[in-house]
Amino acid sequence: MRGLISGTVLAALAVIGSTQLQAGETMKTELKPYNVTILVFDPTKGMESGQDYVLPVDSPDVEHAIASTTANAASFTKKADGGKALPVAFTCIKVEAR
């Protein structure tokens, strides 16, 4: 029984070690600098009611740059006032290499 448990523990450690190695390899992804322009607006008033924000981001590709910048826009935008939810929408309007 002890041998079975020891073998299982060693196998688990081997899997953890190989997973950490793989994670270390994927973290070496080359990042490229982008300026991503996000429009934050009130969807009940249309896009013309919005404001543009140009945010610098280092990402592996354009799709990731758009996704991460849109998520960041959601974090800094006011979404409630006095306990009442405000209508707010985000869209990417431009991506440029820096």
C-alpha positions as CSV (number, residue, x, y, z in Angstrom):
1,M,0.0,0.0,0.0
2,R,2.8,2.4,0.9
3,G,4.5,1.7,-2.4
4,L,1.2,2.5,-4.3
5,I,0.8,5.8,-2.4
6,S,4.5,6.7,-2.9
7,G,4.2,6.0,-6.6
8,T,1.0,8.1,-6.8
9,V,2.7,11.0,-5.1
10,L,5.7,10.8,-7.4
11,A,3.5,10.7,-10.4
12,A,1.6,13.7,-9.2
13,L,4.8,15.6,-8.5
14,A,6.0,14.7,-12.0
15,V,2.8,16.1,-13.5
16,I,3.0,19.3,-11.5
17,G,6.6,19.7,-12.5
18,S,5.9,19.3,-16.2
19,T,2.9,21.7,-15.9
20,Q,5.1,24.3,-14.3
21,L,7.6,23.9,-17.1
22,Q,4.9,24.3,-19.7
23,A,3.6,27.4,-17.9
24,G,7.1,28.9,-17.8
25,E,7.4,28.3,-21.6
26,T,4.1,30.0,-22.4
27,M,4.9,33.0,-20.3
28,K,7.8,33.9,-22.7
29,T,5.3,35.1,-25.3
30,E,6.6,38.1,-27.2
31,L,4.5,41.2,-26.4
32,K,4.0,44.0,-29.0
33,P,3.1,47.6,-28.0
34,Y,-0.3,48.9,-29.2
35,N,-2.4,52.0,-28.6
36,V,-6.0,50.9,-28.4
37,T,-8.8,53.5,-28.6
38,I,-11.9,52.6,-26.7
39,L,-15.2,54.5,-26.9
40,V,-17.2,54.5,-23.7
41,F,-20.8,55.6,-24.2
42,D,-24.4,55.5,-23.0
43,P,-26.2,53.0,-25.2
44,T,-29.5,54.8,-24.7
45,K,-28.1,58.0,-26.2
46,G,-25.9,56.4,-29.0
47,M,-22.3,56.3,-29.7
48,E,-22.1,60.1,-30.2
49,S,-22.7,60.5,-26.5
50,G,-19.4,58.8,-25.7
51,Q,-15.8,59.7,-24.9
52,D,-12.7,58.2,-26.5
53,Y,-9.8,56.8,-24.4
54,V,-6.5,55.9,-25.9
55,L,-4.8,53.2,-23.8
56,P,-1.4,51.8,-24.3
57,V,-1.2,48.0,-23.9
58,D,1.5,45.4,-24.5
59,S,-0.1,42.2,-25.9
60,P,0.8,39.2,-28.0
61,D,-1.6,40.1,-30.7
62,V,-4.3,42.6,-31.8
63,E,-7.2,40.5,-30.5
64,H,-5.7,40.2,-27.0
65,A,-5.0,43.9,-27.0
66,I,-8.7,44.7,-27.8
67,A,-10.0,42.3,-25.2
68,S,-7.7,43.4,-22.4
69,T,-8.2,47.1,-23.1
70,T,-12.0,46.7,-23.2
71,A,-11.9,44.9,-19.8
72,N,-9.7,47.7,-18.4
73,A,-12.2,50.3,-19.7
74,A,-14.9,48.5,-17.7
75,S,-12.9,48.8,-14.6
76,F,-12.4,52.5,-14.6
77,T,-15.8,53.6,-15.9
78,K,-18.6,54.7,-13.5
79,K,-21.3,52.1,-13.7
80,A,-23.6,53.1,-10.8
81,D,-24.9,56.3,-9.2
82,G,-26.6,56.2,-5.8
83,G,-27.2,52.5,-6.0
84,K,-28.7,52.7,-9.4
85,A,-27.0,51.1,-12.4
86,L,-26.0,53.4,-15.2
87,P,-26.3,52.4,-18.9
88,V,-22.8,52.1,-20.2
89,A,-21.2,50.4,-23.2
90,F,-17.7,49.9,-24.6
91,T,-16.3,49.4,-28.0
92,C,-12.9,49.4,-29.6
93,I,-12.7,51.9,-32.4
94,K,-9.0,51.8,-33.4
95,V,-5.8,49.8,-32.8
96,E,-2.4,51.1,-33.8
97,A,1.1,49.7,-33.3
98,R,3.2,52.0,-31.1
